[in-house]
Amino acid sequence: MGLSTHVLDTMHGTPAAGMSVALWATGAGAARLIKQLVLNADGRNPDGLLLDASSLQRGTYRLVFEVAAYFKARGVVLPEPNFLDQVNLDFGVADAAAHYHVPLLVSPWSYSTYRGS
C-alpha cells in the first residue's frame, strides 16, 4: 500500500507546510537517498505517497525532517545552537504489502511519532 508521512507543527497548531524532508534507505550498512521533498499546505508529501506499493520494500528507512530551518522560516527565534536541528526517524518495514504512515508532531523543543494508519 505504500509509505506516507504527515507533519504537524504543535507550536502553531498547524500543518508544517514548507518543511523539507528526505527519505533514505538505510539497509546493508549504508544510507541511500531515495527522495527529497517539501511538504504541502496540509503538511504532507505533494505526491501523496513517499513510496507507492510497488516501490516499498522490506527493510530499514530514515526520514530526515528539517525542523530548525522550518521554524526559522516561520520567524521563530531559536537559540544557537538549535535544540532540535534535524529530526531523524529510523524505522523498519517488515511487511511491504502493508501501508506505513509515519507522522511527526513537532515544536522547536520536542517531537513525537508513531506508526499511523
N, C-alpha and C positions, 0 to 999 in steps of 0.2 A: 504494500500500500504506500510505502514511501516514508520520507523524513521531513518534518516541518519544525519550525520554531516560531516563537511569538515573544516579544519583549514588552514588558510594562514598566514604565518609569513611576516608581512609587513615591518619589519626591513631589512630582507634579500631578500625579493621579491620571496619567495619560499613556497611550501607547508611545513607545520610543521611536517615533518617526525620525528617519535620518541617521540612525545608528548604523555604523559599519560592522559587518560580521564576516568572518571567514570560516569555512568548513574544511577540515583536514581529515584525511585517513591516517591513522597512526599505527597500523599494524606492521609487523616484520621489523621492528626496531627503528623505523624511520617515518617521518611525517611527510605527507604528500598533499599539497594544496589541491582541493577539488573545486572550490567555488568561493568567490568574494562577492558581496552584495551590500546594498544599502536598504534598510527596512523602509517599507512604505508607510503611509499615513496611519495604518492600522497596526504598525509595529511588526509586520510580517514580511516574508520574502515576497517581492512583487510578482514572482512567477508561481506562487502558490506553494510548491514543494521545493525543498532544497535538493532532494533526490527523489526521483519517481520510483515506482516499484521495480522497474527493470534495471535501475542503476544502484539501488540499495543492496549492499552485500553484507553478509555476516562478517563481523569484525569490530574493530575499535575506531572511534572517531573523536575529534575535538572540535568544538565550536569556540571561536575566539570573538568576544564581544568588545568593541572599543568604547568602554564605559566613560573614561575621563574625557576623551575627545567629544563624545556626545554631550556630556553635561556642560563642558566649556562652551560648546556651540550654542547651548541654550542660555548662556550668560551666567551660569553658576560659577562663583569664585571658589576655586579649590585650592587647598594648601599645596605647597611644593615640598617634597614630592607628594603626589596624589595618594590618598589612602587606597583607592582602587584605580588602577590604570586600565588594564585589560582583565576581563573575566574569562578564564579558560575552563570550559566544561568538557571533561573527558567522560565518554560513555561507551557502552558496548551494545551491539546489535546481535542478539542471539538468534532471532527469527526474522530473516529478510523478507518474509511474506507478510509480516505484521506492519502496522503503522507505528512509527516512533515520533512522538511530539515532544520537543524539549523546550519548554517555556523558561523564561528568565524574568524574575521580578527583581528590580534593581534600583538603588539610590547611590549617591556618592559614597555611602558608608556601609552598605550591606547588600547582599544578594541572596536569592533563594531559587531553587529549581526543583523539578520533579519530573517524572515521566507522565506526561499528559495523555489525553486520548484524541 
